[in-house]
Amino acid sequence: MASEDEQSVDDMFAELPEDGRRTLEQIGMGLPELRRMAAGEGGMRQVRGILSEFTAKADPRQPGGDEGPAQRTAVWPWLRLLLAAVAGFVVCELSTLVLGGVLSLLVGVLCGVGVIFAALGTRESRGGLVLRWLMVAAYYVLIFVASYTTQEWYMQLRGVEQTVTITAPSHQWAHGTRQTYCRVRLPDGSVHQVFRNREDCADRVGAKSTAVVDSSGRFRPFLGSKSDIGDTAETAVSLGAAAVLVLAPAGAVAMGRVPPVRRSRNDRASGTAA
């Protein structure tokens, strides 16, 4: 009888999917342990109960479902979410160069719909539910900050410091008040309104000053040096959000690969009997 039970255990173990057999071995419930358990009184019932938890299911996997080690460790859903977030950010940044900050933010929000759909395709257990929405939140933080700081980043990377001449300012009405905007004359003779009207320059007409100039002419000059642009806080927030987008999927995959906590023999026996 013992040999028949042993053979039955071998047959049932061989019918398990490869991921199920590997997981059982990782938690110390490999074939030798199952054989030993089956040799005891009522052991075959316990073995069948344990193996039934690792039998392949016929039902198709639902989005976010966890039906075994293969689904828990799947990398592609998280990679797809990361790629969707990166693509949305790139599109948002490129639209900033053409549409400006406000409209580019709208473009980023629309791209975020694809990010949300990609997030719904990831697993929910083992921290997946928290990590998926953490990535979505990080994406929206990133595009919000980036849509308003792209010019600063661009000017720090590509801008050239030049000596300019402050000219007569321009005056515009905004929010019911008369606003004064500084203007500068570049070495080529062209006159431009500055970006970020940081100071009152009405009494400095004709004075020389330093400005960061975009040689391509895409952005307005920044009155001051590169060190005055000062987007340190925004850059830190953006780097933090970008780090979340990279580390969250890596953490989700790593947690999915951690084998389940091994229960004691008494816990397994009582759970099977129940």
C-alpha positions in Angstrom: 0.0 0.0 0.0 2.9 2.3 0.8 4.4 1.8 -2.6 1.0 2.6 -4.3 0.7 5.8 -2.3 4.2 6.8 -3.2 3.6 6.2 -6.9 0.3 8.2 -6.6 2.2 11.1 -5.1 4.8 10.9 -7.9 2.0 11.0 -10.5 0.2 13.9 -8.9 3.5 15.8 -8.5 4.4 15.2 -12.2 1.1 16.6 -13.3 1.7 19.9 -11.7 2.8 22.8 -13.8 6.5 23.5 -13.7 6.0 26.8 -11.7 4.0 24.9 -9.1 6.7 22.2 -8.7 9.4 24.8 -8.4 7.4 26.7 -5.8 6.8 23.6 -3.7 10.5 22.8 -3.7 11.4 26.4 -2.7 9.1 26.2 0.4 10.4 22.8 1.4 7.5 20.7 0.1 9.2 18.9 -2.7 8.6 15.3 -3.7 10.6 13.7 -0.9 8.7 15.6 1.8 5.3 14.8 0.1 6.2 11.1 0.0 7.0 11.2 3.7 3.8 13.0 4.5 1.7 10.5 2.4 3.2 7.5 4.3 1.5 8.7 7.5 -2.1 8.1 8.5 -4.4 10.3 6.5 -1.4 11.6 4.7 -2.7 11.2 1.1 -5.6 13.5 1.9 -3.2 16.2 3.1 -1.0 15.7 0.1 -3.9 16.0 -2.3 -5.1 19.2 -0.5 -1.6 20.8 -0.8 -1.1 19.8 -4.4 -4.6 21.1 -5.4 -3.5 24.6 -4.5 -0.8 24.4 -7.2 -2.9 22.7 -9.9 -3.2 24.8 -13.1 -6.6 26.5 -13.3 -8.7 26.3 -16.5 -10.2 29.7 -16.0 -8.6 32.5 -18.0 -6.6 35.1 -16.0 -8.5 38.3 -15.3 -6.6 41.6 -15.3 -4.8 42.0 -12.1 -5.5 38.4 -11.0 -3.0 36.2 -9.2 -3.4 32.5 -10.2 0.1 31.2 -9.4 3.8 32.0 -9.4 3.9 32.6 -13.2 1.3 35.5 -12.8 2.9 36.9 -9.7 6.3 37.2 -11.3 5.2 38.4 -14.7 7.4 41.3 -15.8 5.6 42.4 -18.9 2.6 44.1 -17.3 4.9 46.3 -15.1 7.2 46.9 -18.0 4.2 48.0 -20.1 3.1 50.4 -17.4 6.6 51.9 -17.2 6.8 52.3 -21.0 3.3 53.9 -21.1 4.4 56.4 -18.4 7.7 57.2 -20.2 5.9 57.6 -23.5 3.3 60.0 -22.0 6.1 62.0 -20.4 8.0 62.3 -23.6 4.9 63.4 -25.5 4.1 66.0 -22.8 7.7 67.4 -23.0 7.7 67.6 -26.8 4.3 69.3 -26.8 5.7 71.9 -24.3 8.1 73.1 -27.0 5.1 73.7 -29.4 2.0 74.4 -27.3 3.4 75.9 -24.1 2.9 74.8 -20.5 -0.9 74.8 -20.0 -1.8 72.9 -23.2 1.1 70.5 -22.8 -0.2 69.6 -19.3 -3.6 68.8 -21.0 -1.7 66.5 -23.4 0.0 64.8 -20.5 -3.3 64.3 -18.7 -4.8 62.7 -21.8 -1.8 60.4 -22.2 -2.4 59.5 -18.5 -5.5 57.6 -19.6 -3.2 55.1 -21.3 -1.1 54.9 -18.2 -4.2 54.1 -16.1 -5.3 51.3 -18.4 -1.7 49.9 -18.3 -1.9 50.0 -14.5 -5.1 48.0 -14.4 -3.3 45.1 -16.2 -0.8 44.6 -13.3 -1.4 42.2 -10.4 -3.1 43.3 -7.2 -1.6 41.2 -4.5 1.7 41.4 -2.7 1.8 45.2 -2.8 0.9 45.4 -6.5 -2.3 47.4 -5.9 -0.4 50.1 -4.0 2.5 50.2 -6.3 0.4 50.5 -9.5 -1.4 53.6 -8.2 1.8 55.0 -6.8 3.2 54.9 -10.3 0.2 56.6 -11.7 0.5 59.3 -9.1 4.2 59.7 -9.8 3.4 60.1 -13.5 0.9 62.9 -12.9 3.3 64.7 -10.5 6.1 64.4 -13.1 4.1 65.8 -16.0 2.6 68.6 -13.9 6.1 69.8 -12.7 7.7 69.2 -16.1 5.1 71.2 -18.1 6.0 74.3 -16.1 9.7 73.8 -15.8 10.7 72.6 -19.2 12.0 76.0 -20.2 14.2 76.3 -17.1 15.7 72.9 -17.8 16.2 73.7 -21.5 17.9 77.0 -20.7 20.2 75.4 -18.2 21.3 72.8 -20.6 21.3 74.7 -23.9 21.2 78.4 -23.0 24.2 80.6 -23.5 25.1 83.5 -21.2 25.4 86.8 -23.1 25.8 90.4 -22.3 22.6 92.3 -23.2 21.3 95.8 -23.0 18.1 96.6 -21.0 15.7 98.5 -23.2 12.4 100.3 -22.5 9.9 97.9 -20.8 6.6 97.0 -22.3 3.3 97.4 -20.4 0.3 95.0 -20.4 -2.9 94.7 -18.5 -3.3 91.4 -16.6 -5.9 90.5 -14.0 -7.1 94.1 -13.9 -3.7 95.6 -13.2 -1.0 97.2 -15.3 2.1 95.0 -15.5 5.5 96.0 -16.6 7.7 93.5 -18.4 11.4 93.9 -18.9 12.9 93.8 -22.4 16.5 93.3 -23.5 18.4 93.9 -26.7 20.6 91.0 -27.7 24.1 91.4 -29.4 22.4 90.8 -32.8 20.2 93.9 -32.3 16.9 92.0 -31.7 14.7 93.0 -28.8 12.9 90.4 -26.7 10.7 90.4 -23.6 12.4 88.4 -20.8 11.2 85.2 -19.3 10.1 85.5 -15.6 9.9 89.2 -15.0 12.0 89.0 -11.8 12.8 92.7 -11.2 11.8 96.2 -12.0 14.0 97.4 -14.9 12.2 100.6 -15.8 15.0 102.7 -14.2 17.8 100.6 -15.8 17.2 101.4 -19.4 20.5 101.3 -21.3 22.3 99.4 -18.6 24.3 96.2 -19.4 23.4 92.9 -17.8 23.8 89.2 -18.2 21.1 87.1 -19.7 20.7 83.4 -20.7 19.8 83.3 -24.3 18.4 80.4 -26.4 20.4 80.4 -29.6 17.5 78.7 -31.5 15.1 81.5 -30.5 12.5 79.1 -29.2 12.4 80.5 -25.7 12.6 84.1 -24.4 15.9 85.3 -22.7 16.2 84.9 -19.0 17.6 88.0 -17.3 20.4 86.8 -15.1 22.9 84.0 -15.1 22.3 80.2 -15.2 22.7 80.0 -11.5 19.8 82.4 -11.1 17.3 80.2 -12.9 16.9 78.3 -9.7 14.6 75.4 -10.2 16.2 73.2 -7.6 12.9 72.3 -5.8 11.1 71.4 -9.0 14.1 69.3 -10.2 14.1 67.4 -6.9 10.4 66.6 -7.1 10.8 65.5 -10.8 13.7 63.2 -9.9 11.8 61.7 -7.0 8.8 61.0 -9.3 11.0 59.5 -11.9 12.7 57.3 -9.3 9.3 56.0 -8.2 8.4 55.1 -11.8 11.6 53.0 -12.1 11.7 51.5 -8.6 8.1 50.6 -8.2 7.8 48.1 -11.0 11.2 46.6 -10.0 10.0 46.3 -6.4 6.7 44.7 -7.6 8.5 42.1 -9.6 10.9 41.4 -6.8 8.1 40.9 -4.3 6.3 38.6 -6.7 9.4 36.3 -6.9 9.6 35.9 -3.1 8.3 32.5 -2.2 5.3 32.3 0.1 6.0 32.0 3.9 6.3 28.4 4.8 3.6 27.3 7.3 4.3 24.8 10.1 3.3 21.2 9.5 0.5 21.5 12.1 -0.9 24.6 10.3 -0.9 22.8 7.0 -2.6 19.8 8.4 -5.3 21.8 10.2 -5.8 24.0 7.1 -6.2 20.9 4.9 -8.6 19.2 7.3 -10.7 22.3 7.4 
